[in-house]
Structures are given as C-alpha cells and as structure tokens.
Amino acid sequence: MTAEAGLPDTLRDLPAWTPDPVELADLELVLAGVYRPLTGFLGSFDTAMVIAGGRLADGTPWPVPVTLSVPKELTGHERIVLQDPEGVPLAVLRAGEAWQDPTTQGWRLAGPLEALRSPAHGPFHRLRRRPDELDAPEGDVLAVATREPLHRKQLGQLRQVAERLAAKVLVLPLLGGEHDESLVRALLGVRRELPDGAQIIPVPLPSRGDRERDVLLRAHVAAAYGATHLLAERETEGTAVPLVVPEPWAYDADVEVWRPVARIEPDHVQAELTPERLNELLDAGEPVPDWFTPPAVAAELALARPPKRSRGITVFFTGLSGSGKSTVARGLADALVERGGRTVTLLDGDVVRRMLSAGLTFSRADRDLNIRRIGFVAAEITRHGGTAICAPIAPYAATRAEVRRMVSAVGDFVLVHVATPLEECERRDRKGLYAKARAGQIPEFTGISDPYEEPDDADLTLDTSRTTPDEAVARVLDLLVGGGWVRAE
C-alpha cells in the first residue's frame, strides 16, 4: 500500500507500513528521544551485539533489540512511511539495511527515522510527555516504573524512600499490557497519597519477557525523564540510574497500618494478600479489603477483572466437519438464553462464511483469515461482557492459539474439542463434502487431504458419537457453571 494523502508530495508515493504494537512503542520512544542515542531501528550487527552482550556495536550499553519487521516485498525500498493502526503517518524510515533474522527467518529493515508528527494513538495520550517537554529537575528524582497499580504497601515504601532521599517522585505507568486504561486510572486515583509534586507520565513500553533486560530498559527510560534513582524489587547491575530496593514492609494487625517489618512484632504480622487470592476475590465479585489497597485502586481492579458471572467469555468449539460442533453450539446458545443473565452471540462456521468471510477461498491462508475474523468479532463481544459461541472447524493449532490470545486479553476463553471420529463424520456427511473430497473434487479438505491438528489445550473434549446432543450441551454447561461463568439452576 502507498502512503496516505496529506503528506508532502515527495512522500505520497512511498510504500506505507504499520509496525506491530511493540515496534510502534519503540518508534514513539525513538522519536521522543527517550531511546537516545538510538535514532532509528537497529541493523543486524547492532542487534547481534545487543543480544550477545547488551551493547551496541560501538560499545554503548543498550539492553534490548529495537528492530522493525516487514514483509519481504518492502525490503527493496529506500524509504518507507511508518503509520499507526489508524493509518496516520508518523515517520519516514530511511532504510540503510535489509536483513533476515536468523532465528525467525523474518525480514527486518534498519535505518534512521524522520518524524512526521507526534504519535496520538493509545489511552491517556494527553498525559504523555517528551523528556524535553519537562522542566529540568532540581535535586534527586525517584522514579517508579510499573505495570501494576500501587497498593498500600508500595505507597508506603515509596513515601519512605522518597523522604530518605529528599527526592521528588516520578511515576511511569508502563503501557502495553492488557489493561492500560485501568492502570493509569488506578495510579491517578492514588495521586493524593503520593508525595507532593509527584508527576505521572504514561510511557508505551511493552514487556520484552526478560526480567533483567526489562529492568535495564526501565532504568534507561527513567534516566531519560530525569530520574536519578529507580525503585526496584531487587538489585540489577549495569542500570542507567541507581536502583533503590526498599526495606521489607508488612501489615501490622495490632495497629492496623503498613510499616517496615523491623518495627512489627512477629506475631502481629498479617499475611499479605497473594495475587492468587486477590484474583479469587475479584472472580467471585467479593470486595478487596481496604487494608490491602485504597478504594480507588480496588474499583479499577474490579473493572479490569469483573466477576466471572458477568465477565465476557468466548466458548470456542473446534472439530471436523460433521463432528456435531454446530449442533452442540446452537444447543448451548439456546440453553444460556433460557437461563438468562447473559447476552449470547452464536458465530457458527457456515453463517460466518456467508456474512463475515464471503469471498474467501478454502486455501490455508484464507481459512486462517476466516478464523482470525471470527476471533476478532468474538474478542469484541467478550470485551463488552457478552458471550460469544464459535463453531468453526479451526484445524490449525497456531491460529486457535492466536484467537485464544486475542480473546484472553479482554476476557475469558474456553476451548471445546468435538473429537468425533472421522469415520462417524464421514458417515453423517449430509452435504456430501467428504465424498467430493475423496473423489478429488475439493482440494485441501480437512481430515482428508489437509490435516486437522488436534488440540492439546482443550478445556473439554466431546465425542458426539457416544453422547446425545443434550448430553453434550449439559457437559459444556457443567463446565461453565463450575467455572463460575454461568449461574446454577
């Protein structure tokens, strides 16, 4: 595709590309100067040096690869317009190197970036600041770079360390998780409990999945925003600013306050609320205790993780053609409507093919696209608290996993494998599809000339050659009731 109109004439004919979410975050931070000395995406040698030793080729410490993946057809262009998901042009990449990742075999482009406009996508953009938009700090600045809300324990530790350092406080909510909006609202909700003059500046910084490198990157970002210290859970060597690990705190049940463990009698220490127990409370719709977190944070936790009985959910049936998945899916939809309490949408394979995926062929690429479209719609239904029931064949494990990730980011996902044997599916064959496939009239037919990858992550397995439709529906309902998503009759 070519770049959008509205660009200078010299750029309108350039190809345009939308980076993935991590690359978009990197793009924004490069353009904002947060990633200085980086001025663009890294080449193969710099990337290899960073992975191997945490340094750029010139010896400058740098913790993570900052690369741009592109389709192979874009590697022959000297300049590319990079745009956000809405198609807004953000920058021009002047490609200095096209290279192939030795691990993934995917193609990368490296080179400096020329800013076109400031990124404007993502939540709470009005709170974001470039480092050069801030006043130069006077004295020490203690940064907290977090993907989690600050509960009473962390707030107490933060105040204690800030007072000891006589430092101002900078809170950096790290965006790129499942509930960015709730994170920022939760931190804004405890602003009064932060030291006077504390600033809250959201930063798009998805996790790289490596704890040590993530800490090093957080420290670099904090330093770019003027921090002189970074609050951390443990020591890590080589950070851009010193890490400060607070002393252990606990809840003193005798005087009902959080304070340093050293000042509490051992038999007065109340056990901390574990993440597992916190999730149990939220799943059941029970209140989060005030001693653990301020009410503003508790409210955001409940919004981000609603009780299971009102949380959005996708029930995804997969199985061969003729396995009975559509029959069970329709029976489940009817049963849920009869019980009440949930909004139900049935996305059956044949109906989706006519309405959502008309024009697609039965090639592997188009079948995958069909499942992704179903997953996208199911995720939106789930996001808004509804129940999506899907019944496609979905033969490929990787595509099913993609849908699971898509839905799980906004709600819950249940996979039901309708494992009716192929022989029984062929015997039923009401549409004559298997006979045509056996005769070679239908290429790439699942179960005959194309594989069905049986799931190893199914939450429930059914065989409709051994159960009636009503019995199969009852088993799915039992799973949903037992999991807390559906009320028992």
C-alpha positions as CSV (number, residue, x, y, z in Angstrom):
1,M,0.0,0.0,0.0
2,T,1.1,3.6,-0.6
3,A,1.3,6.4,2.0
4,E,-1.8,8.4,2.8
5,A,-2.7,11.7,1.1
6,G,-1.9,14.8,3.2
7,L,1.8,14.0,3.1
8,P,4.3,16.2,1.3
9,D,4.3,15.5,-2.4
10,T,7.7,13.9,-2.2
11,L,6.4,11.2,0.2
12,R,2.9,10.4,-1.2
13,D,4.1,7.6,-3.5
14,L,6.2,5.9,-0.8
15,P,5.0,2.5,0.5
16,A,3.4,2.6,3.9
17,W,3.7,0.0,6.7
18,T,2.1,-0.3,10.2
19,P,4.5,-1.8,12.7
20,D,3.3,-4.2,15.4
21,P,2.5,-2.9,18.9
22,V,6.0,-3.3,20.3
23,E,7.6,-1.7,17.3
24,L,5.1,1.2,17.4
25,A,6.1,1.8,21.1
26,D,9.8,1.7,20.1
27,L,9.1,4.1,17.3
28,E,7.4,6.5,19.6
29,L,10.2,6.4,22.1
30,V,12.9,6.8,19.5
31,L,11.1,9.9,18.1
32,A,10.6,11.3,21.6
33,G,14.3,11.0,22.4
34,V,13.6,8.5,25.2
35,Y,15.8,5.9,23.5
36,R,18.7,8.2,22.9
37,P,21.3,7.5,21.4
38,L,19.2,5.5,19.1
39,T,17.9,7.4,16.1
40,G,16.1,4.5,14.3
41,F,15.8,0.8,14.1
42,L,18.9,-1.4,14.6
43,G,20.7,-3.4,11.9
44,S,21.9,-7.0,12.1
45,F,25.3,-6.3,13.7
46,D,24.0,-4.0,16.4
47,T,21.2,-6.4,17.1
48,A,23.5,-9.3,17.4
49,M,25.8,-7.3,19.8
50,V,22.9,-6.3,22.0
51,I,21.6,-9.9,22.2
52,A,25.0,-11.3,23.0
53,G,26.4,-8.6,25.3
54,G,24.0,-5.8,26.0
55,R,25.9,-3.3,24.0
56,L,25.7,-1.6,20.6
57,A,28.5,-2.2,18.0
58,D,30.2,1.0,19.2
59,G,30.3,-0.2,22.8
60,T,27.4,1.9,24.1
61,P,25.3,-0.1,26.7
62,W,21.9,-0.9,25.3
63,P,19.6,-3.6,26.8
64,V,17.1,-4.8,24.1
65,P,17.0,-5.2,20.3
66,V,15.0,-2.4,18.7
67,T,14.1,-3.8,15.3
68,L,11.4,-3.4,12.6
69,S,9.9,-6.5,10.9
70,V,8.5,-6.0,7.4
71,P,7.2,-8.2,4.5
72,K,10.0,-9.2,2.2
73,E,8.5,-7.1,-0.6
74,L,9.3,-3.9,1.3
75,T,13.0,-4.7,1.7
76,G,13.7,-3.3,-1.8
77,H,12.6,0.3,-0.9
78,E,14.9,3.0,0.2
79,R,12.2,4.9,2.2
80,I,9.1,3.7,3.9
81,V,6.3,5.7,5.7
82,L,5.5,4.1,9.1
83,Q,2.0,4.7,10.3
84,D,-0.2,3.9,13.3
85,P,-3.1,1.4,13.2
86,E,-5.5,4.1,12.0
87,G,-3.2,4.9,9.0
88,V,-1.8,8.1,10.4
89,P,1.7,8.6,9.1
90,L,4.2,9.0,11.9
91,A,7.7,8.8,10.4
92,V,9.8,8.0,7.4
93,L,12.3,5.2,7.7
94,R,15.4,5.7,5.5
95,A,16.4,2.1,5.0
96,G,20.1,1.5,5.4
97,E,20.0,-2.3,5.7
98,A,17.6,-5.1,4.9
99,W,18.4,-8.2,6.8
100,Q,16.9,-11.6,7.7
101,D,16.5,-12.6,11.4
102,P,18.5,-15.9,11.8
103,T,16.1,-17.1,14.5
104,T,12.7,-16.4,12.9
105,Q,13.8,-16.0,9.2
106,G,11.7,-12.9,9.1
107,W,12.8,-9.8,7.3
108,R,14.0,-6.6,9.1
109,L,14.7,-3.0,7.9
110,A,17.2,-0.8,9.7
111,G,17.9,2.9,9.4
112,P,17.3,6.3,10.9
113,L,13.8,7.8,11.4
114,E,12.5,11.2,10.3
115,A,9.5,12.3,12.4
116,L,6.3,13.4,10.5
117,R,4.1,14.1,13.5
118,S,3.8,13.1,17.1
119,P,2.0,9.7,17.7
120,A,-1.5,10.2,19.0
121,H,-2.7,6.7,19.5
122,G,-3.3,4.9,22.8
123,P,-5.0,5.8,26.1
124,F,-4.3,8.9,28.1
125,H,-2.2,10.5,25.4
126,R,-2.7,13.9,26.9
127,L,-0.6,12.8,29.9
128,R,2.3,11.7,27.8
129,R,5.3,14.0,27.7
130,R,8.6,14.0,25.8
131,P,11.6,14.4,28.1
132,D,12.4,17.8,26.5
133,E,8.9,19.0,27.5
134,L,9.7,18.7,31.2
135,D,11.4,21.3,33.3
136,A,14.9,20.3,34.3
137,P,14.6,18.7,37.8
138,E,16.2,20.3,40.8
139,G,17.7,17.7,43.1
140,D,17.0,14.0,43.1
141,V,14.1,12.3,41.4
142,L,12.9,8.9,42.4
143,A,11.1,7.1,39.6
144,V,8.6,4.2,39.8
145,A,8.2,2.4,36.5
146,T,5.3,0.0,36.9
147,R,2.9,-2.3,35.1
148,E,0.8,-2.8,38.3
149,P,-1.2,-0.5,40.5
150,L,0.4,0.8,43.7
151,H,-1.2,-0.8,46.7
152,R,-0.9,0.5,50.3
153,K,2.4,-1.4,50.8
154,Q,4.1,0.0,47.7
155,L,2.8,3.5,48.5
156,G,4.3,3.3,52.0
157,Q,7.6,2.1,50.7
158,L,7.6,4.8,48.0
159,R,7.0,7.6,50.5
160,Q,9.7,6.2,52.9
161,V,12.4,6.1,50.2
162,A,11.4,9.5,48.7
163,E,11.7,11.0,52.2
164,R,15.0,9.4,52.8
165,L,16.4,10.7,49.5
166,A,14.6,14.0,49.8
167,A,13.6,13.3,46.2
168,K,10.7,14.2,44.0
169,V,8.6,11.3,42.7
170,L,8.0,10.4,39.1
171,V,5.5,7.6,38.4
172,L,5.9,6.0,34.9
173,P,2.9,3.7,34.1
174,L,4.3,1.3,31.5
175,L,1.7,0.8,28.8
176,G,1.5,-2.2,26.6
177,G,-0.4,-4.7,28.8
178,E,-4.0,-5.9,28.9
179,H,-5.5,-3.1,31.0
180,D,-3.6,0.1,30.3
181,E,-6.5,2.4,30.9
182,S,-7.2,0.8,34.3
183,L,-3.5,1.0,35.3
184,V,-3.4,4.8,34.6
185,R,-6.7,5.4,36.3
186,A,-5.6,3.4,39.4
187,L,-2.4,5.5,39.6
188,L,-4.3,8.8,39.1
189,G,-6.7,7.6,41.9
190,V,-3.9,7.5,44.5
191,R,-2.3,10.7,43.4
192,R,-3.2,12.3,46.8
193,E,-1.3,9.6,48.6
194,L,1.9,10.3,46.6
195,P,4.4,12.8,47.9
196,D,3.6,16.5,46.9
197,G,4.6,17.4,43.4
198,A,4.6,13.8,42.1
199,Q,4.2,13.5,38.3
200,I,2.5,10.7,36.4
201,I,3.7,10.2,32.8
202,P,2.5,7.1,30.9
203,V,5.1,5.5,28.7
204,P,4.5,3.0,25.9
205,L,6.9,0.2,27.0
206,P,5.6,-3.4,26.4
207,S,7.4,-6.1,28.3
208,R,10.2,-7.9,26.5
209,G,9.7,-11.1,28.6
210,D,13.2,-10.9,30.1
211,R,13.2,-9.6,33.7
212,E,16.8,-8.4,33.7
213,R,16.6,-6.7,30.3
214,D,13.3,-5.1,31.2
215,V,14.8,-3.6,34.4
216,L,17.7,-2.2,32.4
217,L,15.3,-0.7,29.8
218,R,13.1,0.8,32.6
219,A,16.2,2.4,34.1
220,H,17.2,3.9,30.8
221,V,13.7,5.3,30.3
222,A,13.6,6.7,33.8
223,A,17.0,8.3,33.3
224,A,15.8,9.9,30.0
225,Y,13.0,11.5,32.0
226,G,15.4,13.0,34.6
227,A,15.3,10.3,37.3
228,T,18.3,9.9,39.5
229,H,17.0,6.7,41.2
230,L,14.6,3.9,40.3
231,L,12.6,2.0,42.8
232,A,13.1,-1.7,42.2
233,E,12.3,-5.1,43.8
234,R,15.9,-6.4,43.6
235,E,19.4,-5.3,42.6
236,T,20.4,-5.4,39.0
237,E,23.9,-4.5,37.7
238,G,24.6,-2.1,34.9
239,T,21.5,0.2,35.1
240,A,21.5,3.7,33.8
241,V,20.5,5.1,37.2
242,P,21.0,3.5,40.7
243,L,18.3,1.1,41.8
244,V,16.8,1.6,45.3
245,V,15.4,-1.6,46.9
246,P,13.1,-0.6,49.8
247,E,13.2,-2.5,53.1
248,P,10.5,-5.1,53.6
249,W,7.1,-3.9,54.7
250,A,4.1,-5.8,56.1
251,Y,0.7,-5.1,57.6
252,D,0.7,-4.6,61.4
253,A,-2.6,-6.2,62.5
254,D,-2.1,-4.7,66.0
255,V,-2.2,-1.1,65.0
256,E,-3.7,-1.7,61.5
257,V,-1.1,0.0,59.4
258,W,1.5,-0.9,56.9
259,R,5.1,-0.3,58.0
260,P,8.6,-1.8,58.0
261,V,8.7,-5.4,59.1
262,A,11.6,-4.5,61.5
263,R,9.1,-2.4,63.5
264,I,6.4,-5.1,63.9
265,E,6.2,-7.8,66.5
266,P,6.4,-11.1,64.7
267,D,3.0,-12.3,65.9
268,H,1.4,-9.1,64.7
269,V,2.4,-9.5,61.0
270,Q,-0.7,-10.2,58.9
271,A,-0.2,-12.4,55.8
272,E,-0.2,-10.4,52.6
273,L,-2.9,-10.9,50.1
274,T,-1.4,-13.1,47.4
275,P,-2.1,-12.4,43.7
276,E,-4.0,-15.7,43.6
277,R,-6.2,-14.8,46.5
278,L,-6.8,-11.3,45.0
279,N,-7.9,-12.9,41.7
280,E,-10.2,-15.3,43.6
281,L,-11.9,-12.3,45.3
282,L,-12.3,-10.5,42.0
283,D,-13.6,-13.6,40.2
284,A,-16.2,-14.0,42.9
285,G,-17.2,-10.4,43.0
286,E,-16.2,-10.0,46.6
287,P,-14.7,-6.7,47.9
288,V,-11.0,-6.2,48.0
289,P,-10.1,-5.4,51.6
290,D,-9.3,-1.7,52.4
291,W,-6.2,-2.7,54.4
292,F,-4.7,-4.0,51.2
293,T,-5.4,-1.3,48.7
294,P,-7.1,2.1,48.5
295,P,-10.8,2.2,47.3
296,A,-9.8,3.9,44.0
297,V,-7.5,1.0,43.2
298,A,-10.0,-1.6,44.3
299,A,-12.6,-0.1,41.9
300,E,-10.2,-0.3,39.0
301,L,-9.2,-3.8,39.8
302,A,-12.9,-4.8,39.7
303,L,-13.3,-3.1,36.4
304,A,-10.3,-4.7,34.9
305,R,-11.3,-8.2,36.2
306,P,-15.1,-8.3,36.6
307,P,-16.7,-11.2,38.4
308,K,-16.8,-14.3,36.3
309,R,-20.6,-14.3,36.3
310,S,-20.6,-11.0,34.4
311,R,-17.3,-11.3,32.6
312,G,-17.2,-11.6,28.8
313,I,-16.4,-15.1,27.6
314,T,-15.8,-17.0,24.3
315,V,-16.7,-20.6,24.1
316,F,-14.8,-21.9,21.0
317,F,-15.8,-25.2,19.5
318,T,-13.4,-26.9,17.1
319,G,-13.7,-30.2,15.3
320,L,-14.0,-31.9,11.9
321,S,-16.9,-31.1,9.5
322,G,-19.8,-33.2,10.6
323,S,-18.5,-33.7,14.2
324,G,-21.6,-32.1,15.7
325,K,-20.0,-28.9,16.9
326,S,-22.6,-26.7,15.3
327,T,-25.4,-28.7,16.9
328,V,-23.9,-28.5,20.4
329,A,-23.0,-24.8,19.9
330,R,-26.6,-24.0,19.0
331,G,-27.9,-26.1,21.9
332,L,-25.6,-24.2,24.3
333,A,-26.7,-20.8,22.9
334,D,-30.4,-21.8,23.5
335,A,-29.7,-23.1,27.0
336,L,-27.9,-19.9,28.0
337,V,-30.7,-17.7,26.6
338,E,-33.3,-19.8,28.5
339,R,-31.3,-19.4,31.8
340,G,-31.0,-15.6,31.3
341,G,-28.3,-13.4,32.7
342,R,-26.1,-13.4,29.7
343,T,-26.1,-11.8,26.2
344,V,-25.3,-14.6,23.7
345,T,-24.0,-14.4,20.2
346,L,-23.6,-17.5,18.0
347,L,-20.9,-17.4,15.4
348,D,-21.4,-20.6,13.5
349,G,-18.9,-21.5,10.8
350,D,-21.4,-21.6,7.8
351,V,-23.1,-18.4,8.8
352,V,-19.8,-16.6,9.3
353,R,-18.7,-17.8,5.9
354,R,-21.7,-16.2,4.3
355,M,-21.8,-12.9,6.2
356,L,-18.3,-12.2,7.6
357,S,-16.0,-14.0,5.2
358,A,-17.8,-14.0,1.9
359,G,-15.3,-14.2,-1.0
360,L,-12.7,-16.2,0.9
361,T,-11.5,-19.4,-0.6
362,F,-10.6,-22.6,1.2
363,S,-6.9,-22.2,0.9
364,R,-4.9,-22.4,4.1
365,A,-4.3,-18.6,4.1
366,D,-8.0,-17.8,3.7
367,R,-9.1,-20.4,6.2
368,D,-6.7,-18.8,8.7
369,L,-8.0,-15.4,7.9
370,N,-11.6,-16.7,8.4
371,I,-10.7,-17.9,11.9
372,R,-8.9,-14.6,12.7
373,R,-12.0,-12.7,11.7
374,I,-14.2,-14.9,13.9
375,G,-11.6,-14.4,16.7
376,F,-11.7,-10.6,16.3
377,V,-15.5,-10.4,16.5
378,A,-15.5,-12.9,19.4
379,A,-13.0,-10.7,21.2
380,E,-15.1,-7.6,20.8
381,I,-18.2,-9.4,22.1
382,T,-16.1,-10.6,25.0
383,R,-14.6,-7.2,25.7
384,H,-18.1,-5.8,26.2
385,G,-19.2,-8.5,28.6
386,G,-21.0,-10.7,26.2
387,T,-20.9,-14.5,25.5
388,A,-19.5,-15.5,22.0
389,I,-20.1,-19.1,20.9
390,C,-18.0,-20.0,17.9
391,A,-18.2,-23.3,15.9
392,P,-15.7,-23.3,13.1
393,I,-13.5,-26.2,12.1
394,A,-10.4,-24.3,13.0
395,P,-8.0,-27.1,12.1
396,Y,-4.7,-25.3,12.9
397,A,-3.2,-25.1,16.4
398,A,-1.4,-21.8,15.8
399,T,-4.5,-20.0,14.6
400,R,-6.5,-21.3,17.5
401,A,-3.8,-20.1,19.9
402,E,-3.9,-16.7,18.2
403,V,-7.6,-16.5,18.8
404,R,-7.1,-17.6,22.4
405,R,-4.6,-14.8,23.0
406,M,-6.9,-12.2,21.3
407,V,-9.8,-13.1,23.5
408,S,-7.9,-13.7,26.7
409,A,-6.6,-10.1,26.5
410,V,-10.1,-8.9,27.2
411,G,-11.9,-11.7,28.9
412,D,-12.1,-15.5,29.2
413,F,-11.7,-18.2,26.6
414,V,-12.9,-21.8,26.8
415,L,-11.9,-24.3,24.1
416,V,-14.1,-27.3,23.4
417,H,-12.8,-30.1,21.2
418,V,-15.6,-32.0,19.5
419,A,-13.5,-35.1,18.9
420,T,-16.0,-37.2,16.9
421,P,-14.0,-39.8,14.9
422,L,-13.5,-39.2,11.2
423,E,-15.4,-42.4,10.2
424,E,-18.5,-41.1,12.0
425,C,-18.2,-37.6,10.4
426,E,-18.0,-39.2,7.0
427,R,-21.0,-41.5,7.7
428,R,-23.1,-38.4,8.6
429,D,-21.8,-36.3,5.6
430,R,-25.2,-34.6,4.9
431,K,-23.6,-32.2,2.4
432,G,-21.6,-34.8,0.5
433,L,-18.4,-33.0,1.2
434,Y,-16.3,-35.9,2.2
435,A,-17.4,-37.9,-0.8
436,K,-16.3,-35.0,-3.1
437,A,-13.0,-34.7,-1.2
438,R,-12.3,-38.4,-1.6
439,A,-13.0,-38.0,-5.3
440,G,-10.5,-35.1,-5.5
441,Q,-13.2,-32.6,-6.3
442,I,-12.4,-30.5,-3.1
443,P,-8.7,-29.8,-2.6
444,E,-7.3,-29.2,0.9
445,F,-10.3,-30.7,2.7
446,T,-9.7,-31.0,6.4
447,G,-9.4,-34.6,7.5
448,I,-8.9,-36.0,4.0
449,S,-6.3,-34.0,2.0
450,D,-5.4,-31.5,4.7
451,P,-4.6,-32.1,8.4
452,Y,-6.6,-31.4,11.5
453,E,-4.3,-30.6,14.3
454,E,-6.0,-31.9,17.4
455,P,-5.8,-29.5,20.4
456,D,-3.7,-30.4,23.4
457,D,-5.1,-27.4,25.3
458,A,-8.9,-28.1,25.2
459,D,-10.8,-27.4,28.3
460,L,-13.3,-30.1,27.4
461,T,-13.4,-32.9,24.9
462,L,-16.6,-34.3,23.5
463,D,-17.4,-37.2,21.2
464,T,-20.9,-36.9,19.8
465,S,-20.8,-40.5,18.5
466,R,-21.1,-41.5,22.2
467,T,-23.3,-38.8,23.6
468,T,-26.6,-37.2,22.6
469,P,-26.7,-33.5,21.7
470,D,-28.5,-32.8,25.0
471,E,-25.8,-34.7,27.0
472,A,-23.1,-32.8,25.2
473,V,-24.7,-29.5,25.9
474,A,-25.1,-30.5,29.6
475,R,-21.4,-31.2,29.8
476,V,-20.5,-27.8,28.5
477,L,-23.0,-26.1,30.8
478,D,-21.5,-28.0,33.7
479,L,-18.0,-26.7,32.8
480,L,-19.3,-23.1,32.6
481,V,-21.3,-23.4,35.9
482,G,-18.3,-25.0,37.7
483,G,-16.0,-22.3,36.4
484,G,-18.3,-19.6,37.7
485,W,-19.3,-18.1,34.4
486,V,-22.9,-19.3,34.4
487,R,-25.2,-19.4,37.4
488,A,-26.5,-22.8,38.5
489,E,-30.2,-23.5,38.1
